[in-house]
Amino acid sequence: MRNDSTVYVGLDVHKESIVAAYAVDLGEVQDLGEVGVLQRDLDRLCRRMRSKASQVHFVYEAGPCGYAVYRYLTGKGCACTVCAPSLIARKPGDRVKTDRRDAQKLVKALRMNDLSSVHVPDAPDEAFRDLVRAWGATRQDLKQAKQRLKSFLLVHDVRYTGKANWGDAHRRWLSKFVFPQPNSQLAFQEHLRCIEDRLAQCERLEGVLREAAPQWRFYPMIQAMQALRGVQFTVAVGLAAEIGELSRFDNPRQLMAWLGLVPSEHSSGLRKRQGAITKCGNGYARRLLIEAAWAYRYVAKVSPTIQQRHEGLPKAIIDRAWDAQLRLCKRFRKLTARGKPHNVAIVAVARELSGFIWDIARLATPASNTRH
């Protein structure tokens, strides 16, 4: 074993099995078969690989098993990479896929430095992100429950004459309505109860988020992002939890590409052809940005709500937020005047909004205070 040798180990990680392959430096790839999923199995694998080379580098694809294997291997002193499976090169004619071949491909790609790694958050950041995602999933459940109730009422030709926006008047009308058939009334009450449960769950989780956010290391960035129009607390905390360390992006274009907000392209020779956005990366963060971008349909102004969010923020951040309003509101009007559909214009605004978020986060967390 040479002191400068490296063994590359590819892991195909599943819930109940891990299949491994390895190669020392530029040598032939060797199969290890199933190595087990328990910590003692990983310890045995580490000892075996260290006997073959002085440096050990593991790699596996990001997936439903999370980052437990990564944290355990790095805790044992081994280098580990979690790669993005959608960015792994694949031969068009290769129609054979097995765990053994996947592990071998990972070894070869890692050795050639041909893999795109994903950002692995530390345990506290991931725990906070779990809380944010639970709140987001509850919001989606609430939306679906409301849609089911509206569909149920439409089937029975029950129409509300006012504005069905789930305000106080609408909810009072729902609580007083009674179906003539007992079974229909029972189903109606169950739909209402589901909505009330989801509403209570949303309020409970949002309260926990507001209590936990001030103790989180990204709280200054959350406060700074709220200087922007359309980025209230729930949007800011969701973006911070999903994006994480913004300093890992060298420029705003990298953040836009990570969010999947850049146009796809298929150009060749003198022909340049761009299509819809790539939609790669984090879909939840992209959806939050697009929701926030709808606020720029109107004339730029600082409302009383935004003024309250500006309290205590540095003047540089407030000025940058006003620059964003002027540019993005003008951008929306210009695109719609050219005949672009509103949805297309909003996506373009969301793309530029992510650039302002990158800049404001940089102002809120200077390089000297940023933890890599």
C-alpha positions in Angstrom: 0.0 0.0 0.0 1.5 3.4 -1.1 1.2 6.3 1.2 -0.4 8.4 -1.6 -2.8 5.8 -2.9 -6.6 6.3 -2.8 -9.4 3.8 -2.8 -12.6 4.9 -4.4 -15.7 3.2 -3.0 -19.1 3.3 -4.7 -22.2 2.5 -2.6 -25.7 1.7 -4.0 -27.7 2.5 -0.9 -31.2 1.1 -0.3 -33.4 0.7 2.8 -32.4 -2.9 3.4 -29.2 -3.3 1.5 -26.0 -1.6 0.4 -24.1 -2.9 -2.6 -20.5 -1.7 -2.8 -17.6 -1.7 -5.4 -14.1 -0.2 -5.2 -11.0 0.6 -7.1 -7.5 1.5 -5.9 -6.3 4.5 -7.9 -6.6 3.7 -11.6 -6.8 -0.1 -11.1 -9.7 -2.4 -12.1 -13.0 -2.0 -10.4 -13.8 -4.8 -7.9 -17.2 -5.9 -6.6 -17.8 -6.3 -2.9 -21.4 -7.3 -3.1 -23.8 -6.6 -0.2 -22.1 -5.1 2.8 -25.1 -4.6 5.2 -26.8 -1.4 6.4 -25.9 -1.5 10.1 -23.1 0.6 11.7 -21.0 -2.4 12.4 -21.2 -3.3 8.7 -20.0 0.1 7.7 -17.2 -0.2 10.3 -16.1 -3.4 8.8 -16.1 -1.9 5.3 -14.0 1.1 6.5 -11.4 -1.2 8.0 -11.3 -3.3 4.9 -10.8 -0.3 2.6 -8.2 1.3 4.8 -6.1 -1.8 4.5 -6.0 -1.2 0.7 -5.0 2.5 0.6 -4.1 5.3 2.8 -7.0 7.5 1.7 -10.6 6.3 1.3 -13.3 8.2 -0.6 -16.9 7.0 -0.6 -19.7 8.1 -2.9 -23.4 7.3 -3.1 -26.5 8.8 -4.7 -28.8 11.2 -2.9 -32.1 9.4 -2.2 -34.8 8.5 0.3 -32.2 7.2 2.8 -31.0 10.7 3.5 -27.6 11.6 4.8 -27.1 9.2 7.7 -24.5 7.1 5.8 -22.6 10.3 4.9 -22.5 11.6 8.5 -21.4 8.3 9.8 -18.6 7.8 7.3 -17.3 11.3 7.7 -17.5 10.9 11.4 -15.2 7.9 11.0 -12.7 10.1 9.2 -13.4 9.0 5.6 -14.1 11.3 2.7 -17.7 10.9 1.4 -19.6 12.5 -1.5 -23.4 12.5 -2.0 -24.0 13.0 -5.7 -27.0 14.2 -7.6 -28.5 11.2 -9.5 -30.1 13.3 -12.2 -26.7 14.6 -13.2 -25.0 11.3 -13.6 -24.0 10.6 -17.3 -25.8 7.6 -18.8 -25.3 5.9 -22.1 -28.5 6.0 -24.3 -28.2 2.4 -25.3 -27.5 1.0 -21.9 -30.7 -0.9 -20.9 -29.3 -3.0 -18.1 -29.5 -1.6 -14.6 -28.5 -3.5 -11.4 -27.2 -2.5 -8.0 -23.8 -4.0 -8.8 -23.4 -2.0 -12.1 -24.6 1.2 -10.4 -21.9 0.9 -7.7 -19.3 0.3 -10.4 -20.4 3.4 -12.4 -20.2 5.5 -9.2 -16.6 4.3 -8.7 -15.6 5.2 -12.3 -17.3 8.6 -12.2 -15.8 9.5 -8.9 -12.4 8.6 -10.0 -12.8 10.8 -13.1 -14.2 13.6 -11.0 -17.4 13.5 -13.1 -20.0 13.8 -10.4 -22.0 16.7 -9.1 -22.2 16.7 -5.3 -25.3 17.9 -3.4 -25.1 20.2 -0.4 -25.4 18.2 2.8 -26.9 20.3 5.7 -25.7 19.8 9.2 -28.0 18.1 11.7 -29.5 21.3 13.2 -30.2 22.8 9.8 -31.8 19.5 8.6 -34.0 19.4 11.7 -35.2 22.9 11.1 -35.9 22.1 7.5 -37.9 19.0 8.6 -40.1 21.4 10.6 -40.5 23.8 7.6 -41.4 20.9 5.3 -44.0 19.6 7.8 -45.6 23.0 7.8 -45.5 23.1 3.9 -47.0 19.6 3.7 -49.8 20.7 6.1 -50.6 23.7 3.9 -50.9 21.4 0.9 -53.2 19.1 2.8 -55.3 22.1 3.8 -55.5 23.2 0.1 -56.6 19.7 -1.0 -59.2 19.5 1.8 -60.7 22.8 0.7 -60.8 21.6 -2.9 -62.5 18.3 -1.9 -65.2 20.2 0.0 -65.8 22.6 -3.0 -66.1 19.6 -5.3 -68.5 17.9 -2.9 -70.7 21.0 -2.8 -70.7 21.4 -6.6 -71.8 17.8 -7.1 -74.8 18.5 -4.9 -75.5 21.9 -6.6 -74.9 23.8 -3.4 -73.7 27.3 -4.3 -72.4 30.1 -2.1 -73.6 33.5 -3.3 -70.8 35.5 -1.7 -67.1 35.3 -2.2 -65.9 31.8 -1.3 -62.5 32.9 0.1 -62.8 30.9 3.4 -63.3 34.1 5.3 -65.5 34.5 8.4 -68.7 35.0 6.4 -68.0 31.9 4.2 -67.1 29.7 7.2 -70.3 30.8 9.1 -72.4 29.9 6.1 -70.7 26.5 6.0 -71.3 25.8 9.6 -75.1 26.6 9.3 -75.7 24.6 6.1 -77.6 21.3 6.5 -78.1 18.6 3.9 -81.5 17.0 3.8 -80.0 13.5 3.6 -78.3 12.3 6.8 -75.5 10.5 5.0 -74.7 13.5 2.9 -74.7 15.7 6.0 -72.3 13.3 7.7 -69.9 13.4 4.8 -70.2 17.2 4.7 -69.3 17.4 8.4 -66.3 15.2 7.9 -65.0 17.4 5.2 -65.4 20.5 7.4 -63.7 18.7 10.3 -60.8 17.8 8.1 -60.4 21.5 7.1 -60.6 22.7 10.7 -57.9 20.1 11.8 -55.6 21.2 9.0 -56.1 24.9 9.9 -55.3 24.2 13.6 -52.2 22.2 12.5 -51.0 25.0 10.3 -51.3 27.5 13.1 -49.6 25.2 15.5 -46.6 24.6 13.2 -46.3 28.2 12.3 -46.2 29.2 15.9 -43.4 26.7 16.6 -41.5 28.1 13.6 -41.8 31.6 14.9 -40.5 30.5 18.3 -37.6 28.4 16.9 -36.4 30.8 14.2 -34.7 33.4 16.4 -32.4 30.6 17.8 -31.4 29.5 14.3 -28.1 30.6 12.7 -29.8 31.8 9.6 -32.3 34.1 11.4 -30.4 37.3 10.3 -30.8 36.2 6.7 -34.5 35.5 7.3 -35.0 39.0 8.7 -33.1 40.6 5.8 -35.1 38.7 3.1 -38.4 40.0 4.6 -37.3 43.5 3.5 -38.3 42.4 0.0 -41.9 42.8 -1.2 -43.8 39.5 -1.3 -41.3 37.7 1.0 -43.1 37.5 4.4 -41.9 35.3 7.3 -43.3 32.0 6.0 -41.7 32.5 2.5 -38.3 33.7 4.0 -38.0 30.8 6.5 -39.0 28.3 3.8 -36.3 29.7 1.4 -33.7 29.8 4.1 -34.4 26.2 5.1 -34.3 24.8 1.6 -31.4 26.8 0.2 -29.3 26.8 3.3 -25.8 28.4 3.0 -26.2 31.0 0.3 -22.4 31.7 0.4 -21.8 28.4 -1.5 -23.1 30.1 -4.6 -20.3 32.3 -6.1 -22.8 34.5 -8.0 -26.6 34.8 -8.3 -26.6 33.0 -11.7 -25.6 29.8 -9.9 -28.5 30.2 -7.5 -30.9 30.7 -10.4 -29.7 27.6 -12.0 -29.9 25.6 -8.7 -33.5 26.7 -8.4 -34.3 25.6 -12.0 -35.4 29.1 -13.0 -33.0 29.4 -16.0 -34.3 28.6 -19.5 -33.4 25.3 -21.1 -31.3 25.4 -24.2 -30.8 23.3 -27.3 -28.3 25.1 -29.5 -26.1 23.9 -32.3 -23.9 25.7 -34.8 -25.4 29.1 -35.6 -28.8 28.2 -34.3 -29.7 29.2 -30.7 -32.9 27.8 -29.3 -34.1 28.3 -25.7 -37.1 26.7 -24.2 -39.0 26.6 -20.9 -37.2 26.7 -17.5 -35.2 23.6 -16.5 -37.2 23.0 -13.3 -34.2 21.2 -11.8 -33.1 21.6 -8.2 -35.5 22.3 -5.3 -39.1 22.5 -6.4 -40.4 23.8 -3.1 -38.1 26.8 -3.0 -38.9 27.5 -6.6 -42.6 27.5 -5.8 -42.1 29.9 -2.9 -40.2 32.3 -5.1 -42.9 32.3 -7.8 -45.6 32.9 -5.1 -43.6 35.9 -3.9 -43.1 37.2 -7.4 -46.8 37.7 -7.9 -46.6 40.7 -5.5 -44.7 42.7 -8.2 -47.7 42.9 -10.5 -48.5 46.3 -9.0 -46.9 49.7 -8.8 -43.8 49.9 -6.6 -44.6 51.1 -3.1 -43.7 50.5 0.6 -46.8 49.4 2.4 -47.2 49.7 6.2 -46.6 46.0 6.5 -43.3 46.2 4.7 -42.4 49.3 6.8 -42.8 47.2 9.9 -40.6 44.5 8.5 -37.9 47.2 7.7 -37.6 48.2 11.4 -34.1 47.4 12.7 -32.6 46.5 9.3 -29.5 48.2 7.9 -30.1 51.0 5.4 -28.2 49.1 2.7 -30.6 46.2 2.8 -33.7 48.5 2.8 -32.3 50.4 -0.2 -31.6 47.1 -2.0 -35.1 46.0 -1.4 -36.4 49.2 -2.9 -34.2 48.7 -6.0 -35.7 45.3 -6.3 -39.2 46.8 -6.3 -38.4 49.3 -8.9 -36.7 46.9 -11.2 -39.1 43.9 -10.9 -42.3 45.9 -11.1 -41.0 47.5 -14.3 -39.9 44.2 -15.5 -43.3 42.7 -15.2 -45.0 45.6 -17.0 -42.5 45.5 -19.8 -42.9 41.8 -20.4 -46.7 41.9 -20.4 -46.7 44.9 -22.7 -44.7 42.8 -25.2 -47.5 40.2 -25.1 -45.9 37.7 -22.7 -48.4 35.7 -20.7 -48.6 36.6 -17.0 -47.2 33.2 -15.9 -44.2 33.6 -18.1 -43.6 37.1 -16.8 -43.9 36.0 -13.2 -41.3 33.3 -13.7 -38.9 35.9 -15.2 -39.5 38.1 -12.2 -38.9 35.2 -9.8 -35.6 34.5 -11.5 -34.4 38.0 -10.9 -35.9 38.1 -7.4 -33.6 35.2 -6.5 -30.7 37.4 -7.5 -31.8 40.1 -5.1 -32.2 37.5 -2.4 -28.6 36.3 -3.0 -27.4 39.9 -2.7 -29.4 40.7 0.4 -28.3 37.5 2.1 -24.7 38.5 1.4 -25.3 41.8 3.0 -27.0 40.2 6.0 -24.3 37.6 6.6 -20.8 39.0 5.8 -18.1 36.5 4.9 -16.4 36.9 8.2 -19.6 35.6 10.0 -20.5 32.9 7.5 -19.8 29.3 8.6 -18.8 27.0 5.7 
